Amino acid sequence: MRTTPTLRRAARAARALAPALAALALALGAAPPAEAAATGATSAAAVTAVASDTDGPIGRGEVMDRAWSWVNERVPYSQSGCYTNQFGCYRPDCSGFVSMAWHLGTSLTTWTLWNVTADIPAADLQPGDALLKDSGGTDHVALFVRWADPAHTQPVVREEYDFGHVAEERVWGDGLRGFTPRRYNRLDDLMPYGSIRVKYDSMGGLNSVLGAPIRGERDAVGGRFQQFQNGIILWHPDAAYAVYGDILTRFWATDAERAWGFPTMDEADGAAAPDGTRGRYQFFERALFLWSSPTGAHVVHGAIYDAFHAAGHEKALGYPVTDEADEPGGRAQKFQNATVHWNAATNTTSISRP
């Protein structure tokens, strides 16, 4: 069953509240949301990660912020001297650039960077990792930003690469070219960054319902996500929302963002059903998830959602007690106080009550 105009309007309405809520938060003294990342992940223009110590653990957000400073300042390539900005003084060649981004105590070389990094599979490359080579007449290193193509064959990198050029972000159209993916030994993969970090901090960080991070930020289908002890934060340009509890369990069990798209709001209190049952709900791009203690979490979407919406939502029909399922001639979904039917031949819906 296709996504219907009513559900799309509901999702847009939920998204439309975001600017007003952000303005209210700003008026109350909260930090404004980060801008969309120039990198395609959630870093770059976002709030800088907590500052690291020299040669200490460092998060990906800080690595990418430090690297962006040289790109933004158009630092010219040189193999002598050092370039100084707020992040210290480093030799402005390829390895000095990476040393600066990782907040190393000195500018290493392409030969000595091997000593502070470890091999990783190309499939696990994440923002702030390195592509390193010192053989076959090539001595170079670049910072990985993202993949430019769905097949993950063309990396986007930030680098200082030759005389007459400045630090820049560009696509390697001819692939990895024999470069080895490497990860800095003190890179803190779990530290949230960018828009996901802004969202996590706004919820209370470690003290939030999500708990501590247990996995670094990774690609979702069309966005990024990070997993925490009790839930996830999903980012899709240009917003990040948390999904947790039974709604997350159901979301994962029904093919997640591949089926339903990204959340367009945080989980919120639902209305009281006719019998007084209260629960929670969350809109996604192509579905509504509803949960209550007696009924569990279920998905409502398509034409059945339209009928549910027109009838007055859970206030009138109660909370769903099943997901949508086949019945002779179409599909049906049971709610506490009614069943909504969809007829495939006529593309119409009807409601039956006990």
C-alpha positions as CSV (number, residue, x, y, z in Angstrom):
1,M,0.0,0.0,0.0
2,R,1.4,3.4,-1.0
3,T,2.1,6.3,1.3
4,T,-0.9,8.6,1.3
5,P,-1.1,12.4,1.1
6,T,-2.6,12.6,4.6
7,L,0.4,10.8,6.2
8,R,2.8,12.9,4.2
9,R,1.0,16.1,5.4
10,A,1.2,14.8,9.0
11,A,4.9,14.2,8.6
12,R,5.5,17.6,7.1
13,A,3.5,19.2,9.9
14,A,5.7,17.5,12.5
15,R,8.8,18.7,10.7
16,A,7.3,22.2,10.5
17,L,7.3,22.4,14.3
18,A,11.1,22.1,14.4
19,P,12.0,25.7,13.6
20,A,9.6,27.0,16.2
21,L,10.9,24.6,18.8
22,A,14.4,25.6,18.0
23,A,13.6,29.3,18.4
24,L,11.9,28.6,21.7
25,A,15.0,26.6,22.9
26,L,17.3,29.5,21.8
27,A,15.1,32.0,23.7
28,L,15.4,29.8,26.8
29,G,19.2,29.7,26.4
30,A,19.7,26.4,24.8
31,A,22.2,25.8,22.0
32,P,20.9,26.2,18.4
33,P,20.9,23.1,16.2
34,A,24.0,22.5,14.1
35,E,23.9,23.4,10.4
36,A,23.8,20.5,7.9
37,A,27.3,19.1,7.5
38,A,29.2,19.9,4.4
39,T,30.7,16.4,4.6
40,G,27.5,14.4,4.1
41,A,28.0,13.0,7.6
42,T,26.9,15.0,10.6
43,S,30.2,16.8,11.3
44,A,31.9,19.8,9.7
45,A,29.7,22.8,10.5
46,A,28.3,21.3,13.7
47,V,29.3,22.3,17.2
48,T,33.0,21.4,17.9
49,A,33.5,18.2,19.9
50,V,35.0,18.5,23.4
51,A,38.6,19.6,23.0
52,S,41.2,16.8,23.3
53,D,44.6,16.8,24.9
54,T,47.8,16.6,22.8
55,D,48.3,12.9,21.8
56,G,45.2,12.0,23.8
57,P,41.8,10.4,22.8
58,I,40.0,12.5,20.3
59,G,36.5,12.3,18.8
60,R,35.7,12.3,15.1
61,G,33.9,15.6,15.3
62,E,37.0,17.4,16.6
63,V,39.2,15.7,14.0
64,M,36.9,16.9,11.2
65,D,36.6,20.4,12.7
66,R,40.4,20.7,13.0
67,A,40.9,19.5,9.4
68,W,38.2,21.9,8.1
69,S,40.1,24.8,9.6
70,W,43.0,24.4,7.1
71,V,40.6,23.8,4.2
72,N,38.7,26.9,5.2
73,E,41.9,29.0,5.6
74,R,43.3,27.6,2.3
75,V,46.6,26.7,3.8
76,P,49.3,26.4,1.0
77,Y,51.3,23.2,0.8
78,S,54.9,23.3,2.0
79,Q,57.4,20.7,3.3
80,S,59.1,23.2,5.6
81,G,58.1,25.6,8.4
82,C,54.8,25.3,10.2
83,Y,51.3,26.8,9.8
84,T,49.8,28.2,13.0
85,N,46.2,28.6,13.9
86,Q,44.0,28.0,17.0
87,F,44.9,24.3,16.7
88,G,48.7,24.7,17.0
89,C,51.7,24.8,14.7
90,Y,52.2,22.0,12.2
91,R,54.2,21.4,9.0
92,P,51.8,22.2,6.1
93,D,52.3,19.1,4.1
94,C,50.1,15.9,3.9
95,S,51.4,14.2,7.0
96,G,51.5,17.5,9.0
97,F,47.9,18.1,8.1
98,V,46.8,14.7,9.4
99,S,49.0,15.2,12.5
100,M,47.2,18.5,13.2
101,A,43.8,17.0,12.6
102,W,44.5,14.2,15.1
103,H,46.1,16.7,17.6
104,L,49.4,14.9,17.7
105,G,52.3,16.4,19.6
106,T,54.4,16.9,16.5
107,S,54.2,16.7,12.7
108,L,54.8,13.1,11.8
109,T,55.7,11.8,8.4
110,T,54.1,9.3,6.1
111,W,56.6,6.7,7.4
112,T,55.9,7.4,11.1
113,L,52.1,7.7,10.9
114,W,52.1,3.9,10.6
115,N,53.3,3.7,14.2
116,V,50.2,5.5,15.6
117,T,47.5,3.8,13.4
118,A,46.1,0.4,12.6
119,D,44.7,-1.3,9.5
120,I,40.9,-1.2,9.0
121,P,38.8,-2.7,6.2
122,A,37.9,-0.2,3.5
123,A,34.2,-1.0,4.2
124,D,34.7,0.4,7.8
125,L,36.2,3.8,6.7
126,Q,34.6,6.6,8.7
127,P,35.1,10.4,8.8
128,G,38.6,11.1,10.3
129,D,40.2,7.9,9.3
130,A,43.2,8.0,7.0
131,L,44.3,6.7,3.6
132,L,48.1,6.1,3.7
133,K,50.7,5.0,1.2
134,D,54.5,5.2,1.2
135,S,55.5,2.8,-1.6
136,G,55.7,2.6,-5.3
137,G,57.0,6.2,-5.5
138,T,54.0,7.6,-3.6
139,D,54.4,9.1,-0.1
140,H,51.0,10.6,0.8
141,V,48.3,10.5,3.4
142,A,44.7,12.0,3.3
143,L,41.8,12.1,5.7
144,F,38.7,10.2,4.7
145,V,35.5,12.2,4.8
146,R,32.8,10.0,3.1
147,W,32.1,8.0,0.0
148,A,31.1,10.0,-3.1
149,D,29.2,7.1,-4.7
150,P,26.7,4.5,-3.5
151,A,29.1,1.7,-4.5
152,H,31.8,3.1,-2.2
153,T,34.5,3.2,-4.8
154,Q,35.3,7.0,-4.8
155,P,36.4,8.5,-1.5
156,V,36.0,12.1,-0.6
157,V,39.1,13.3,1.2
158,R,40.6,16.3,2.9
159,E,44.3,16.7,2.1
160,E,47.4,18.8,1.5
161,Y,48.8,17.1,-1.6
162,D,51.3,19.1,-3.7
163,F,53.2,22.4,-4.2
164,G,51.1,25.1,-5.7
165,H,47.9,23.7,-4.1
166,V,46.1,24.5,-0.8
167,A,44.4,22.2,1.7
168,E,41.1,21.1,0.1
169,E,38.3,18.6,0.1
170,R,38.0,16.6,-3.1
171,V,36.9,13.3,-4.7
172,W,39.4,10.7,-5.6
173,G,37.6,9.6,-8.8
174,D,40.1,6.8,-9.5
175,G,39.4,5.1,-6.1
176,L,41.8,4.1,-3.3
177,R,44.7,3.6,-5.7
178,G,46.6,1.2,-3.4
179,F,46.2,3.4,-0.3
180,T,45.8,1.6,3.0
181,P,42.8,2.5,5.2
182,R,44.2,3.3,8.7
183,R,42.6,4.4,12.0
184,Y,44.4,6.5,14.6
185,N,45.0,4.5,17.7
186,R,43.5,7.1,20.0
187,L,40.5,8.0,18.0
188,D,37.4,7.7,20.2
189,D,34.9,6.1,17.8
190,L,32.1,6.2,20.3
191,M,32.1,10.0,21.0
192,P,29.0,11.5,19.4
193,Y,29.6,14.4,17.0
194,G,27.9,16.8,14.7
195,S,24.1,17.0,14.7
196,I,23.8,13.7,16.5
197,R,25.9,15.1,19.3
198,V,23.8,18.2,19.5
199,K,20.7,16.1,19.8
200,Y,22.2,13.7,22.3
201,D,23.4,16.7,24.5
202,S,20.0,18.3,24.3
203,M,18.4,15.1,25.7
204,G,20.8,15.0,28.6
205,G,23.7,13.0,27.2
206,L,24.8,10.1,29.5
207,N,21.8,11.0,31.8
208,S,19.3,10.8,29.0
209,V,16.9,7.9,28.3
210,L,19.4,6.8,25.7
211,G,22.3,6.1,28.1
212,A,25.9,5.8,26.9
213,P,27.0,5.3,23.3
214,I,27.8,1.7,22.4
215,R,28.6,2.1,18.7
216,G,30.1,4.9,16.6
217,E,28.1,6.9,14.1
218,R,27.6,4.9,10.9
219,D,25.7,5.1,7.6
220,A,22.0,4.5,7.5
221,V,20.0,4.3,4.2
222,G,20.1,7.9,3.2
223,G,21.4,9.3,6.5
224,R,23.5,8.4,9.6
225,F,22.8,6.8,12.9
226,Q,24.4,6.1,16.3
227,Q,23.4,3.4,18.7
228,F,23.3,4.0,22.4
229,Q,22.5,1.6,25.3
230,N,18.7,2.2,25.1
231,G,18.1,3.5,21.6
232,I,19.4,5.3,18.5
233,I,19.6,8.8,17.1
234,L,18.9,8.9,13.4
235,W,20.0,11.8,11.2
236,H,18.7,12.6,7.8
237,P,19.3,16.1,6.2
238,D,18.7,18.2,8.1
239,A,17.4,16.8,11.4
240,A,18.2,14.3,14.0
241,Y,15.7,12.5,16.2
242,A,15.9,9.7,18.9
243,V,14.1,6.4,18.6
244,Y,14.0,4.1,21.6
245,G,12.0,1.6,23.6
246,D,9.3,-0.6,22.1
247,I,8.9,1.8,19.1
248,L,12.5,1.2,18.2
249,T,12.1,-2.6,18.6
250,R,9.1,-2.5,16.2
251,F,11.0,-0.1,13.8
252,W,13.9,-2.5,13.6
253,A,11.6,-5.6,13.2
254,T,9.8,-4.1,10.3
255,D,12.9,-3.1,8.1
256,A,13.6,0.3,9.8
257,E,14.2,3.3,7.5
258,R,14.2,1.1,4.4
259,A,10.4,0.6,4.9
260,W,9.3,3.7,6.9
261,G,11.9,6.4,6.2
262,F,13.4,8.6,8.9
263,P,11.6,10.0,12.0
264,T,10.1,13.4,11.6
265,M,9.7,14.1,15.3
266,D,10.7,12.7,18.7
267,E,8.4,10.3,20.5
268,A,5.5,12.1,22.3
269,D,2.5,11.4,24.4
270,G,-0.6,10.0,22.6
271,A,-4.2,10.8,23.4
272,A,-6.4,8.8,25.7
273,A,-8.3,5.9,24.1
274,P,-12.0,5.6,24.8
275,D,-11.2,3.1,27.7
276,G,-8.6,5.5,29.1
277,T,-5.5,3.8,27.7
278,R,-2.7,6.2,27.2
279,G,0.5,5.6,25.1
280,R,3.1,7.2,23.0
281,Y,3.5,7.9,19.2
282,Q,6.2,8.8,16.7
283,F,5.8,9.9,13.1
284,F,8.2,8.7,10.4
285,E,8.3,9.8,6.8
286,R,6.0,6.9,5.7
287,A,4.3,5.7,8.8
288,L,3.0,6.3,12.3
289,F,4.2,4.2,15.2
290,L,1.8,3.9,18.2
291,W,2.5,2.2,21.5
292,S,0.6,1.6,24.7
293,S,1.3,-0.8,27.6
294,P,-1.6,-3.1,27.0
295,T,-1.3,-3.2,23.2
296,G,2.4,-2.9,22.5
297,A,3.9,-1.0,19.5
298,H,2.4,-1.2,16.0
299,V,2.8,0.5,12.7
300,V,-0.1,2.4,11.0
301,H,0.4,3.5,7.4
302,G,-1.1,3.9,3.9
303,A,-4.8,4.0,3.3
304,I,-5.5,2.4,6.7
305,Y,-3.7,5.3,8.4
306,D,-5.8,7.8,6.4
307,A,-9.0,6.1,7.7
308,F,-7.6,6.0,11.2
309,H,-6.7,9.7,11.0
310,A,-10.2,10.7,9.5
311,A,-12.0,8.7,12.3
312,G,-10.2,10.6,15.1
313,H,-7.0,8.6,15.8
314,E,-6.6,6.7,19.0
315,K,-9.1,9.0,20.7
316,A,-11.8,7.3,18.7
317,L,-10.6,3.9,17.7
318,G,-8.1,3.2,20.5
319,Y,-4.5,2.0,20.0
320,P,-3.6,-0.6,17.4
321,V,-3.5,-4.2,18.7
322,T,-2.0,-5.7,15.5
323,D,-0.1,-4.6,12.5
324,E,-1.7,-4.5,9.2
325,A,-2.3,-7.9,7.7
326,D,-3.9,-9.7,4.8
327,E,-7.6,-10.5,4.7
328,P,-9.8,-11.8,1.8
329,G,-9.9,-9.0,-0.8
330,G,-7.5,-6.6,0.9
331,R,-5.8,-5.7,4.2
332,A,-7.0,-5.0,7.7
333,Q,-5.7,-3.7,11.0
334,K,-7.3,-4.2,14.4
335,F,-7.6,-1.4,17.0
336,Q,-8.9,-1.5,20.5
337,N,-12.4,-0.3,19.5
338,A,-12.6,-1.1,15.8
339,T,-11.0,-2.8,12.7
340,V,-10.1,-0.8,9.7
341,H,-10.4,-2.6,6.3
342,W,-8.8,-1.8,3.0
343,N,-10.4,-3.2,-0.2
344,A,-7.8,-3.8,-2.9
345,A,-10.3,-3.8,-5.8
346,T,-11.9,-0.5,-5.0
347,N,-9.0,1.1,-3.0
348,T,-11.5,2.1,-0.3
349,T,-11.5,1.7,3.4
350,S,-14.2,0.8,5.9
351,I,-14.5,0.5,9.7
352,S,-16.2,-2.2,11.6
353,R,-16.8,-2.1,15.3
354,P,-17.4,-5.0,17.7
